[in-house]
């Protein structure tokens, strides 16, 4: 339950945030949440684009193919 606090914290105080997949650990999906400062919406989106480009790319889940 302690994890739920962090997942909504940025939205409560109005900070822009993005979440994205990183990969699998023992067959389970793992992701990240990046939070930017107030008014830096495009910074959060640029960071997510950089993570996608440099680290993981995007692979649709098997059910969506």
N, C-alpha and C positions, 0 to 999 in steps of 0.2 A: 504493500500500500504506500510505502514511502516514495516509491517511484512516481506515483500519480501527482504528487506535489510538484515535481520538477517539470512534468509534461505540460502543465497548464500555467505555470508561473509567468512565463513571458506574455501570454495573452491577457492575463489579469492586469498587468501594469502597462500594457500597450506597446511592448517591444516587438519588432518584426522578427519572425523566426521561420526557419525551414526545417523540414525533416527529410531524410532520404535513406535509401538502402545502402549498406556497405558490402554485404555478402552473407555467407552462411557460416555458422559455427556449429559443428556436429549436426548438420542438417536443419538447423533453425535459423530463420532470418535475423540479421542484426542490422541496426540502423544508427543514425546519428541525428542530433538536433543541434542546429547552429542558431544562436541568438545574436542579433546585432543591436546597436544602440538606437535610441529614439530617432526616428526620421531617416534611418539608414536601410530602408526596404530594399533598395537596389543592391546594396552591399551584401545583404543576406542572399539575394537571388544570384548575384555574381559568384559568391562563395559556393553555393550549391552547384552552379554550372561548372566551376573549376573542379570540385570533388568528382562530379560525374565524368568530366573529361579526363582527369589525371589519375583517378583511383579505380573507379568501378565501371563506368559506362552504364548502360541500362539494358537489362535483359527481361523481357516480359515473363511473368510467371507462367508455368506450364498450362494452366487453365485458360489463359488468354490467347494462346497461340492458335 
